[in-house]
Amino acid sequence: MKNKGFFLLKVDGERDRNIYTFALNMPAKDVVLRKDADSIREGVLYIFSELERKNILP
């Protein structure tokens, strides 16, 4: 496997509105990303843009 890691998506329903927590850990690439977002789209865009910025995704 080229880029092995762990991805977590958590929904926090205890707040006034749902908050999505995105976390990605890729120890082999020394990458740890975390983002609290108001929408799934915002969180996914953040994860992919950071992976592109770090030259992990083409």
Backbone bond lengths (Angstrom), bond angles and torsions (degrees), N, CA, C in turn:
res aa  C-N    CA-C-N  psi(-1)  N-CA   C-N-CA  omega(-1)  CA-C   N-CA-C  phi
1 M - - - 1.453 - - 1.530 108.15 -
2 K 1.315 116.30 130.63 1.461 121.92 -174.07 1.532 113.02 -70.36
3 N 1.310 117.82 -53.34 1.467 122.66 -177.89 1.518 109.50 -125.19
4 K 1.303 116.37 91.60 1.463 121.06 -178.27 1.530 109.28 -87.80
5 G 1.333 116.06 139.00 1.453 120.12 179.25 1.513 110.99 -172.35
6 F 1.323 114.95 -170.72 1.457 121.82 -178.60 1.518 109.00 -129.01
7 F 1.345 115.82 141.16 1.457 122.04 178.62 1.518 108.49 -125.97
8 L 1.322 116.58 138.25 1.460 121.85 -179.38 1.524 109.07 -132.99
9 L 1.322 116.45 134.48 1.465 122.89 172.81 1.515 107.17 -124.79
10 K 1.341 116.21 123.74 1.466 121.47 -177.92 1.527 108.50 -126.22
11 V 1.318 117.07 139.07 1.460 122.28 175.77 1.518 107.79 -109.44
12 D 1.335 115.82 122.95 1.459 120.95 179.77 1.521 108.42 -99.36
13 G 1.307 117.28 103.16 1.456 121.97 -178.51 1.515 113.86 -93.24
14 E 1.341 117.01 1.97 1.460 120.25 -178.37 1.523 112.53 -82.51
15 R 1.317 118.22 -12.10 1.461 121.83 178.50 1.524 109.14 -87.39
16 D 1.328 116.68 177.40 1.466 121.32 179.68 1.525 112.19 -59.26
17 R 1.319 116.63 -33.19 1.470 121.47 177.45 1.525 107.66 -137.23
18 N 1.310 116.62 162.23 1.464 120.21 -179.50 1.525 110.68 -67.25
19 I 1.306 115.97 132.37 1.456 123.34 174.06 1.522 106.80 -118.09
20 Y 1.314 116.09 129.36 1.461 121.80 179.64 1.527 108.79 -98.70
21 T 1.315 116.46 128.18 1.456 121.14 176.47 1.519 108.30 -107.35
22 F 1.316 115.58 123.02 1.456 122.88 177.81 1.522 107.86 -108.36
23 A 1.315 116.79 132.35 1.463 121.12 177.02 1.522 108.82 -138.04
24 L 1.321 115.56 135.60 1.461 121.88 178.42 1.517 108.06 -133.99
25 N 1.330 116.22 130.30 1.455 122.29 179.15 1.523 108.44 -127.53
26 M 1.325 116.29 120.40 1.468 122.49 177.06 1.529 107.94 -128.47
27 P 1.333 117.95 85.86 1.467 120.93 -174.87 1.528 114.05 -58.76
28 A 1.317 118.41 -36.18 1.465 120.63 -178.01 1.530 111.75 -64.21
29 K 1.324 117.13 -29.29 1.469 122.19 179.42 1.529 112.03 -100.92
30 D 1.326 117.42 2.44 1.466 123.40 -178.24 1.534 111.03 56.44
31 V 1.340 115.61 46.98 1.463 121.70 -178.11 1.523 109.66 -120.67
32 V 1.324 115.21 126.60 1.461 122.18 172.15 1.525 106.25 -133.58
33 L 1.325 116.69 117.97 1.462 122.14 -179.99 1.520 109.23 -121.50
34 R 1.337 115.86 141.64 1.463 120.93 176.53 1.518 108.27 -147.18
35 K 1.325 116.10 137.51 1.465 120.69 -179.27 1.515 109.65 -150.26
36 D 1.322 116.85 129.53 1.459 122.57 168.72 1.527 106.53 -93.84
37 A 1.320 117.14 127.34 1.459 120.91 -174.51 1.524 110.51 -134.38
38 D 1.330 115.12 155.09 1.463 121.45 177.23 1.524 111.90 -80.99
39 S 1.337 116.96 -19.94 1.466 120.22 -179.10 1.527 109.97 -140.39
40 I 1.315 114.97 157.49 1.462 120.05 177.75 1.528 109.44 -64.54
41 R 1.306 116.87 -39.75 1.469 120.48 -179.63 1.526 111.42 -59.19
42 E 1.315 117.41 -45.49 1.466 121.26 179.75 1.532 111.11 -59.82
43 G 1.314 116.69 -43.37 1.461 120.82 -179.81 1.513 113.00 -66.69
44 V 1.328 117.13 -43.14 1.465 121.19 179.89 1.529 110.27 -65.90
45 L 1.325 117.43 -42.73 1.466 120.38 177.71 1.524 111.12 -60.64
46 Y 1.323 117.16 -40.31 1.464 120.56 178.41 1.529 110.97 -62.41
47 I 1.336 117.34 -48.74 1.469 121.31 -178.02 1.529 110.06 -59.18
48 F 1.336 117.27 -49.46 1.460 119.54 -177.83 1.528 112.28 -67.48
49 S 1.326 118.26 -37.75 1.466 119.58 179.22 1.527 111.16 -66.27
50 E 1.325 117.41 -36.89 1.468 120.04 177.52 1.526 111.26 -69.05
51 L 1.325 117.63 -37.87 1.465 120.25 177.00 1.528 111.01 -65.40
52 E 1.319 117.16 -37.25 1.468 120.42 175.61 1.522 110.75 -67.99
53 R 1.325 117.03 -41.58 1.467 121.39 -179.37 1.525 111.71 -62.66
54 K 1.322 116.57 -33.63 1.463 121.88 -179.97 1.530 112.06 -89.81
55 N 1.338 116.89 9.56 1.470 123.85 178.40 1.525 113.45 59.23
56 I 1.320 117.58 34.15 1.462 121.95 175.59 1.525 109.67 -92.80
57 L 1.322 116.23 -35.09 1.469 121.70 173.82 1.520 108.12 -107.84
58 P 1.337 116.87 145.63 1.480 119.11 179.78 1.514 112.34 -70.19
